[in-house]
Amino acid sequence: MYKKLRTIEMQRLSVDEFREAEKLPLVVVLDDVRSMHNVGSVFRTGDAFRVEAVCLCGITSTPPSAEIHKTALGAEDSVAWRYYPTALEALAALRSEGYEVYSVEQAHGSTMLQDFRPQPGRKYAVVLGNEVKGVHQEVIDASDGCLEIPQFGTKHSLNVSVTAGIVIWHFARPASSQFRV
């Protein structure tokens, strides 16, 4: 029989332990994301999978913020973050640190997410775009490639926080066994 775990049984890391723990070599870049709830959700998912950092760009709000905290539930304190006036500046900084950068967007020549295999030993950054306009074209042009989540319904897009969860999990799956508690 299955019985729900109590919080104390989950043996979660403290914020200090999280900061010191090995991270998934992945940075999430938010390109002009308007909704602070979406930003908070990305922080919370980033915490769950131990991403390196979140880059907040352009009009994307930054902590401290009650609206971000509402969905982040404190993950804005555990996950490292940086602000950049533009996503292009974030990409330049990440490239100088050795990251390969992929925009998550429906584009000609994009790679379907299920066909992309993160390589061990490499560092990646994924760019997620504005809720209406997506990733800016100049950011796509500056990326190493585009990743696309296949969709089969009538809608042509997913919420940015849902997209973040799918993409982060795709990168985390190969590494998930090394992070078990």
PETA-V807234 format. One record per residue. N is the residue number from 1. SS is DSSP state (hx for helix, st for strand, lp for the rest). Layout:
BEGIN
n={N & N}
ss={SS & SS}
END
This chain:
BEGIN
n={1 & 2 & 3 & 4 & 5 & 6 & 7 & 8 & 9 & 10 & 11 & 12 & 13 & 14 & 15 & 16 & 17 & 18 & 19 & 20 & 21 & 22 & 23 & 24 & 25 & 26 & 27 & 28 & 29 & 30 & 31 & 32 & 33 & 34 & 35 & 36 & 37 & 38 & 39 & 40 & 41 & 42 & 43 & 44 & 45 & 46 & 47 & 48 & 49 & 50 & 51 & 52 & 53 & 54 & 55 & 56 & 57 & 58 & 59 & 60 & 61 & 62 & 63 & 64 & 65 & 66 & 67 & 68 & 69 & 70 & 71 & 72 & 73 & 74 & 75 & 76 & 77 & 78 & 79 & 80 & 81 & 82 & 83 & 84 & 85 & 86 & 87 & 88 & 89 & 90 & 91 & 92 & 93 & 94 & 95 & 96 & 97 & 98 & 99 & 100 & 101 & 102 & 103 & 104 & 105 & 106 & 107 & 108 & 109 & 110 & 111 & 112 & 113 & 114 & 115 & 116 & 117 & 118 & 119 & 120 & 121 & 122 & 123 & 124 & 125 & 126 & 127 & 128 & 129 & 130 & 131 & 132 & 133 & 134 & 135 & 136 & 137 & 138 & 139 & 140 & 141 & 142 & 143 & 144 & 145 & 146 & 147 & 148 & 149 & 150 & 151 & 152 & 153 & 154 & 155 & 156 & 157 & 158 & 159 & 160 & 161 & 162 & 163 & 164 & 165 & 166 & 167 & 168 & 169 & 170 & 171 & 172 & 173 & 174 & 175 & 176 & 177 & 178 & 179 & 180 & 181}
ss={lp & lp & lp & lp & lp & lp & hx & hx & hx & hx & lp & lp & lp & lp & hx & hx & hx & hx & hx & hx & lp & lp & lp & st & st & st & st & st & st & st & st & lp & lp & lp & lp & hx & hx & hx & hx & hx & hx & hx & hx & hx & hx & hx & hx & hx & lp & lp & st & st & st & st & st & st & st & lp & lp & lp & lp & lp & lp & lp & lp & hx & hx & hx & hx & hx & hx & hx & lp & lp & hx & hx & hx & hx & lp & st & st & st & st & st & lp & lp & hx & hx & hx & hx & hx & hx & hx & hx & hx & hx & lp & lp & st & st & st & st & st & st & lp & lp & lp & lp & lp & lp & st & st & hx & hx & hx & lp & lp & lp & lp & lp & lp & lp & st & st & st & st & st & st & lp & st & lp & lp & lp & st & lp & lp & hx & hx & hx & hx & hx & hx & lp & lp & st & st & st & st & lp & lp & lp & lp & lp & lp & lp & lp & lp & lp & lp & hx & hx & hx & hx & hx & hx & hx & hx & hx & hx & hx & hx & hx & hx & lp & lp & hx & hx & hx & hx & lp & lp}
END
